Amino acid sequence: MNQEKDQAFVKFRGIEKHFGDVVAVQKTDLEIPEGSLVTLLGPSGCGKTTLLRMLAGLEEPTRGDIFIKGKRINDTPIHKRNLGMIFQNYALFPHKTIFDNVAFGLKYRSASKLEMKKKVDKALETVRLPGVGNRMPSQLSGGQQQRIALARAIVIEPDVLLMDEPLSALDENLREDMRREIDNLQQQLGVTTIFVTHDQREALSMSDKVVVMKDGIVQQEGGPEEVYNHSTNHFVADFLGHSNFINAIVEDKTEKFTKVKLEDGSTCLAVPADEFNNGDKSEIVIRAQKINISYQKDYDKKEGMNFFSGKIMDRSYMGGEVSYFVELKSKQVLHVISFVKRSPYRRGEEVFLTVDPEHCGLLPV
Amino acid sequence: MKKIISGWSLIKIYTLLVYIWMFAPIVVVVVLAFNPQQFGTFPMEGFSFKWFVKLAHNSTILDAFKNSMVLGSLTAIFSTAIGVPAAMAFIRYDFKGKDFLNTLLIAPIMVPEVVLGVALLLFIRWLQQPKSFALLLIGHVVLTLPYVLLIVQARLVGIKKEYEEAALSLGASPFQTFREITFPLLAPAVFAGMLFAFTISFDDVTATLFWATAHNQTVPVQIFSMLRNSISPEINALGAVMIVLTISIPLFAGYISRKFAKGVDK
């Protein structure tokens, strides 16, 4: 028990939040190791922000406990929790200078004037905006304001850094820079960070751990590659990237691959999942990028490949890659994304699709 | 084409007439205040500050003026002292009966002042208390509170909750957050509300007629009783002073709040 507490820097135990009749967060257990960057990912209304706000102390959990460094903080008021919070709209105090904004948290931590100035200067340097102390927030651009907000949060050396969609208000091209900056800063400072976003690219690119949520329930948690490549349910597979789903029935379960029967009667091989038995209804999940497309049936000579033949219904050219929608004999349409090696396939052409069973996941229905 | 132009001209003339109808009496009062004759004739036979000087030596008026100033200031202070926390509660917190309570506090705007005047008077009778300055003050606070509440609430809605949440997360207690963040951002509205309360209190006749005793007459009530006896040009002078005060104070308030608001609004 003690060991467990030591490992989990932040811990939610049986946490629940109801707003009247609406359940925003259902019974959730979550552990966040020290120094890691964890993303809460999900569509709007999935409860990710509510979870963050409960940790911040801005919402009170209906049930359950929250621990930071092994200490239960349910009854600790927000201003005594020592957290750094970053908001979507920066929330810099508009009537205070940048210096006073960044120094705000230090005022309540009995720092001397000199020490305060030193720390503020250092924080401004860390976010690469030295010398803006005398300006007002409205004189800075959106990206700069968010960096000041970051400085304001890290200057108090918080136990946990909480970020609520910090990049959503920024321009597309600025977002990428800012994302990398936050990532670097987090690694440099080693501060435990919880990052809320609905953007899977943000989540996958910067997190040590991704927590995918939907309807107030954690769907899956794990490393970015794990949740992307080994999604454990339909929602996660669908939400992350572009996936194809084919209904199937488990026919023969072997050590390496499981043989499943598709709806149209043909068979297919997929990566086995232990929880299946012969005859179980299941769903094959295939990433759009993992499907090879070709004119020849024997394009991929490797043994034990899955084959489909179909006709290209639609395609959209996206520069480096092309998105095809291929209709199979069973009338199911598969989404294929492939790099452009030669001139792209055209609408109406008959093609063969090849997929390695390694890249076919099997999900329960 | 010609017809359209003449149509617009008609509207312009009509509008002008409405304005004249509205403002001519006020202009007449101000002009006559500088007329040295007892009875107003036109064109004026000279120009003098005679009535203003006489006014300045009229102790009844001076007392009433002092009363009005004290009453107006106290009303402004009490109304904001009650209105600001109330607005905070209504905008920032959820509690049972919130809408009902809010409507109740705004209601005095919708109730005819005569009704309000009589009602408070009857209430005081029922409590077997004499009419007093306190009664007058309470009445004026009731009258002006809705305005303070509405102005402060409107401003508070515009101040994002994130500012307060950011301050709290940085270690400021709720009170420190109010002092450091909410109040400074709210200040223009608080100031405007105060001046509104003062002006309304300073200007009120109907309800005050019911509540004022002989010792705490306000200026408008004094004018009213002066009119009952005779029409003295002093009233014109007094009217002119009142007009200047009641117009300049809200203008000043607007100017100040805009000046404060600079750099705050985004």
Interface residues (C-beta under 8 A of the other chain):
Chain A: A56 G57 L58 P77 I78 H79 K80 R81 N82 L83 G84 M85 F87 N89 A91 L92 F93 P94 H95 F104 G105 K107 Y108 R109 M136 S138 A149 R152 A153 I156 L162
Chain B: K160 E162 Y163 E165 A166 A167 L168 S169 L170 G171 A172 S173 P174 Q176 T177 E180 I181 P184 L185 G263 V264 D265 K266
